[in-house]
Amino acid sequence: MLSPTEVDFALEDFHADQERVRDFYHQVGILEDVLVPLAQHHTADGAHSYYILFDNAATYGCPGLPQLLALHLERDRERRTFDFQQAPLPLAAMARSWLIHRGCPPDALVLDPELSPLPADEATRALEQRLAGDGDHYAMGYSCTRDGPDDTVTVVVLRALDERASSPVRVVVEEVDTDRWTYTLREGGFDTVGAALQWCEDRLAGEADPLPPVRPATAARRPPGTAKPPAPRLHSRSR
């Protein structure tokens, strides 16, 4: 649990229709006293704010729920109105990806090192960068976060939106070393959702085999004389 830090959403004198105000209160405002801003970016004109927030209350809710909240605030400074989008997500890299695809500059969100553990190695950094940039290629099907003192781990099952992708189902695992205050991020490839979920169940029970490697991408075969099909339009999905 992190010490709560005041979050300034800079919405004084801004308004929205009654439904959106109610949505903001129930999805964000009611948590204001337990949210910790791990990273935030504000555009120079004040029209957009992007946050990665740690939700201290999540650990006391249903076991396994995501503990991070990605939030995008939009302000119309002339009309003094606001709107927002939010998504509970299990990994900071996924929160970054979600915000990047809503207009946040890719390098603008840097996690506060006093509040968030540091990457333990280059493999973690490389996978984080790829997840942040390619997050809209996958839909999250399952996640579980466990913050036990002896095993702080998050497992996430992702499904490729492109059916031609190699290893169409991925498992991403984040393990935190609370003594060194570092974390590792690793990825494995699976052919079926069932196999991925079984691996996650085994990992949470402390009995998992090593993650299977992600198969390298291979070019899809097409009959001679046929044109290459257009690339699919991919969209991010948080659930």
C-alpha positions in Angstrom: 0.0 0.0 0.0 1.3 3.4 -1.0 0.9 6.6 1.1 -2.0 8.6 -0.5 -0.8 11.7 -2.3 -3.1 14.5 -3.2 -4.2 14.4 -6.9 -5.1 17.7 -8.5 -7.5 17.1 -11.4 -7.7 20.9 -12.0 -11.4 20.8 -12.5 -12.3 23.8 -10.4 -15.0 25.9 -12.2 -15.4 23.2 -14.9 -18.7 21.5 -15.4 -20.3 18.7 -17.4 -23.8 17.3 -17.9 -25.3 15.6 -14.9 -24.7 12.1 -16.1 -21.0 12.7 -16.8 -20.5 14.4 -13.4 -22.1 11.4 -11.8 -19.9 9.0 -13.8 -16.7 10.9 -12.9 -17.6 10.8 -9.2 -18.4 7.1 -9.1 -15.4 6.0 -11.3 -12.8 8.5 -10.1 -13.8 11.1 -7.6 -15.0 8.7 -4.9 -11.4 7.3 -5.0 -9.6 10.6 -4.8 -8.4 10.1 -1.2 -6.9 6.7 -2.0 -5.3 7.4 -5.4 -1.6 7.9 -5.8 -0.3 9.6 -9.0 2.5 7.4 -10.3 2.9 9.5 -13.5 1.1 12.4 -15.0 1.4 14.7 -18.0 -0.5 17.9 -18.8 -0.5 19.7 -22.2 0.8 23.2 -22.2 -2.7 24.6 -23.0 -4.3 22.7 -20.1 -6.7 21.0 -22.4 -5.6 17.5 -21.7 -4.2 15.6 -18.6 -3.0 12.0 -18.5 -2.6 10.1 -15.3 -1.4 6.7 -14.2 -2.9 6.3 -10.7 -2.4 3.6 -8.1 -5.6 2.6 -6.4 -4.9 1.8 -2.7 -8.5 0.6 -2.3 -8.1 -2.2 -4.9 -6.2 -4.4 -2.5 -9.2 -4.5 -0.1 -11.7 -5.2 -2.9 -12.3 -8.4 -4.9 -9.0 -10.4 -4.9 -6.9 -10.0 -8.1 -8.4 -6.8 -9.4 -6.1 -4.4 -11.3 -4.5 -1.8 -9.0 -3.8 0.9 -11.6 -6.2 3.4 -13.1 -5.4 5.2 -16.4 -7.2 8.5 -16.7 -7.5 11.0 -19.6 -9.1 14.3 -18.8 -10.3 16.7 -21.5 -11.1 20.3 -20.8 -12.7 22.9 -22.9 -11.3 26.1 -21.4 -13.6 28.4 -23.3 -16.8 26.7 -22.4 -15.4 25.6 -19.0 -16.6 22.0 -19.6 -14.8 18.7 -19.1 -15.0 15.1 -20.2 -13.0 12.0 -19.2 -12.1 8.4 -20.0 -10.7 5.9 -17.6 -9.7 2.2 -17.5 -8.5 0.0 -14.6 -5.4 -1.8 -15.9 -3.0 -4.3 -14.3 0.3 -3.1 -15.7 1.9 0.3 -16.0 3.0 -0.5 -19.6 -0.7 -1.2 -20.5 -1.8 2.1 -18.8 0.9 3.9 -20.9 -0.3 2.3 -24.0 -3.9 3.1 -23.3 -3.0 6.8 -22.7 -0.7 7.0 -25.7 -3.5 5.9 -28.0 -5.6 8.8 -26.6 -3.0 11.4 -27.5 -0.4 11.3 -24.7 3.2 11.8 -26.1 4.9 8.4 -25.8 7.8 9.6 -23.6 5.8 11.9 -21.4 4.7 9.4 -18.7 7.7 8.6 -16.4 6.8 6.6 -13.2 7.9 8.3 -10.0 10.8 6.1 -8.8 9.9 6.9 -5.1 6.5 5.4 -5.6 7.0 2.7 -8.2 9.7 0.0 -8.4 12.4 0.2 -11.1 12.9 -2.2 -14.0 15.3 -4.9 -12.9 16.9 -5.5 -16.3 17.0 -4.6 -20.0 14.6 -7.4 -21.0 12.0 -5.8 -18.8 12.6 -2.3 -20.3 12.4 -3.7 -23.8 9.1 -5.6 -23.2 7.6 -2.5 -21.5 8.4 -0.3 -24.5 6.9 -2.8 -26.9 3.7 -3.2 -24.8 3.3 0.5 -24.6 3.7 0.9 -28.3 1.8 -2.1 -29.6 -0.9 -2.4 -26.9 -3.6 -1.8 -29.4 -2.7 -5.0 -31.1 -4.1 -7.1 -28.2 -7.2 -7.4 -26.1 -6.9 -8.2 -22.4 -8.9 -11.3 -21.5 -7.8 -11.9 -18.0 -5.6 -10.5 -15.3 -4.8 -11.2 -11.6 -2.8 -9.0 -9.3 -1.6 -10.5 -6.0 0.3 -8.2 -3.6 1.3 -10.7 -0.9 4.4 -9.9 1.1 6.2 -13.1 -0.2 5.0 -13.1 -3.8 4.0 -9.8 -5.4 2.9 -10.8 -8.9 0.6 -9.8 -11.8 -0.4 -12.2 -14.6 -2.1 -11.0 -17.7 -3.6 -12.9 -20.7 -3.7 -11.1 -24.0 -5.3 -12.1 -27.2 -3.9 -10.9 -30.6 -6.5 -9.0 -32.6 -4.8 -10.1 -35.8 -5.6 -13.8 -36.3 -2.4 -14.2 -38.3 -0.2 -13.3 -35.4 2.3 -15.8 -34.1 1.5 -17.2 -30.7 -2.0 -15.6 -30.8 -2.4 -15.8 -27.0 0.3 -14.2 -24.8 0.9 -14.2 -21.0 2.7 -11.3 -19.5 4.1 -11.7 -15.9 5.3 -9.0 -13.6 7.1 -10.0 -10.5 8.2 -7.4 -7.9 11.2 -7.8 -5.6 10.0 -5.8 -2.6 13.4 -5.9 -0.9 15.3 -4.4 -3.9 12.3 -2.4 -5.1 12.6 -3.7 -8.6 10.4 -5.7 -11.0 10.8 -8.0 -13.9 8.4 -8.4 -16.9 8.4 -11.5 -19.0 6.2 -12.8 -21.8 5.2 -16.3 -23.0 3.3 -17.5 -26.1 0.4 -19.9 -26.2 -1.8 -21.3 -28.9 -5.0 -21.4 -26.8 -6.7 -19.3 -24.1 -7.2 -22.4 -22.0 -3.5 -23.2 -21.9 -2.6 -19.6 -21.0 -5.2 -19.5 -18.2 -3.9 -22.9 -16.8 -0.3 -21.5 -16.8 -1.5 -18.4 -14.8 -3.4 -20.6 -12.4 -0.2 -22.7 -11.9 1.9 -19.6 -11.4 -0.4 -18.2 -8.8 -0.2 -21.5 -7.0 3.6 -21.4 -7.2 3.8 -24.5 -9.5 4.2 -23.1 -13.0 6.7 -24.4 -15.6 8.9 -21.7 -17.3 7.0 -19.6 -19.8 7.0 -21.0 -23.3 8.7 -18.8 -25.8 6.8 -16.6 -28.3 7.0 -18.1 -31.7 8.7 -15.9 -34.3 6.4 -14.3 -36.8 6.1 -16.0 -40.2 4.7 -14.7 -43.4 1.2 -16.0 -44.2 1.1 -18.1 -47.4 -1.2 -16.9 -50.2 -2.2 -18.7 -53.4 -0.2 -17.6 -56.4 -1.6 -14.5 -58.1 -3.7 -13.3 -55.1 -3.2 -9.8 -53.7 -2.0 -9.2 -50.2 -5.1 -8.6 -48.0 -5.3 -5.1 -46.4 -4.0 -4.8 -42.8 -6.8 -5.0 -40.2 -7.8 -1.9 -38.3 -6.8 -2.7 -34.7 -8.3 -1.0 -31.7 -7.3 -1.1 -28.0 -9.5 -2.9 -25.6 -9.1 -2.8 -21.9 -11.4 -5.8 -21.2 
